[in-house]
Amino acid sequence: MKKNEIAMVRLLSLAILMGLSFFLLLIPIGGNEFNSIINKMNTNIYDIAGSQSSIYNLYFYMGLGEVYKILYSVTILLTAMSAVSIILRIGNAGRVASAGAVMTFVTGTFLLLARIWESSVSMHALIDSFYMDDVVKSQIETTRHLDKVPVLYILLMLIGILSVFMIRSSRILHVKIYRKKEDSDVVVMLIPALCIYVFAGFMRMNIVSFVVNGGDVNRITAYEYLRDYYIGNKFFFNWSWMIMLLLVTVLCIIVNTRVKGSGALKPIICVGVPSLVTIIPTVIYAFNPPALFGYLTLDISLCDMTDNAFYAYLAAYCVAMITGYILIYLVINGHLKIKAFGMILLTDIVISILLALISSGKDSLAIQYMPWIAGDIISVVMCGIVIAFSRQKPENAR
């Protein structure tokens, strides 16, 4: 084989390794590795002794789940974007592939360590201490619910190591077609999805949790019902927000490179179709909420509070996702510079936090999701203003 052919085989092998890592995380392992355990513990699906089903084990898996949520979302973004950028020959593919290889190894290592930590009382006590003030180690009786034979976790680690070696042997960081380009930089393309996930899919959730935990018992209970019973184990809604943001990012890249012109076809495909995919299951679920009264509680006022919060959450979820699709489309298609995107997202963050603080004294749980909607609507309006201003500026310069 010629030298160029060998290099292409290695580059293709790297793309396959990144794609395999993405597939393993998306399907066999999944993003609910720890949440599914928590849901089964809450609904008494597991046949375990009373001491093993204690709050200590529940908090242990909750703590691991919070870390895994971030690792999982970042890793699937980097691995998928690595494979796409290598195949489509997008600039800076090597840097993203390097980050994807490292994150694959880190995620696999974390899952393997979590499997080992399941039998460690000291690790249980350490993680539980973030949720409880007084942890009595002598009362902790560990249980095991992760894969008994962690083949997939080890396989992830091996893929990460092999990917690092393939990056070195393929010399992708020095290949001309993968160097940083002004109009083709995969790092810029993945920034919107990453930032939107960190803010909308993670930071906002924790802000709501912090605000709710400072309220009365009914609001805390309603929030637990909403998070664990209404949303936590429902198909589509228990996905990581990154999955849809990633799909839209890849869709925008493919459409931007394959569809010519500046008509309405691009936004329809990149924003309209994903928006329908988000709205349809949301509307269906809104008309078919899970039964709460008589199953988990007989308090009618608590049921009403949870139902109202459920509809508010679905509305806020749809608005947040569609806003994310719009921002991703505008950045990847060059309508919105990355600095303008950062300014708009920062404004959204400030507005959401300020409104969350203002509404924190309200007893209603539903109102805690109103800052999401307000911040996102203002962000979309700002996008329109920035784009309109940027189009007028060249005309005024003439």
Secondary structure as GFF3:
##gff-version 3
##sequence-region A 1 398
A	DSSP	alpha_helix	3	24	.	.	.	ID=ss1
A	DSSP	pi_helix	25	29	.	.	.	ID=ss2
A	DSSP	alpha_helix	35	42	.	.	.	ID=ss3
A	DSSP	alpha_helix	55	88	.	.	.	ID=ss4
A	DSSP	alpha_helix	93	117	.	.	.	ID=ss5
A	DSSP	alpha_helix	121	128	.	.	.	ID=ss6
A	DSSP	three_ten_helix	137	139	.	.	.	ID=ss7
A	DSSP	alpha_helix	151	170	.	.	.	ID=ss8
A	DSSP	three_ten_helix	176	178	.	.	.	ID=ss9
A	DSSP	alpha_helix	186	196	.	.	.	ID=ss10
A	DSSP	pi_helix	197	203	.	.	.	ID=ss11
A	DSSP	alpha_helix	204	213	.	.	.	ID=ss12
A	DSSP	alpha_helix	217	224	.	.	.	ID=ss13
A	DSSP	pi_helix	225	231	.	.	.	ID=ss14
A	DSSP	alpha_helix	241	258	.	.	.	ID=ss15
A	DSSP	alpha_helix	265	267	.	.	.	ID=ss16
A	DSSP	pi_helix	268	272	.	.	.	ID=ss17
A	DSSP	alpha_helix	273	287	.	.	.	ID=ss18
A	DSSP	alpha_helix	300	332	.	.	.	ID=ss19
A	DSSP	alpha_helix	338	359	.	.	.	ID=ss20
A	DSSP	three_ten_helix	366	369	.	.	.	ID=ss21
A	DSSP	alpha_helix	370	397	.	.	.	ID=ss22
###
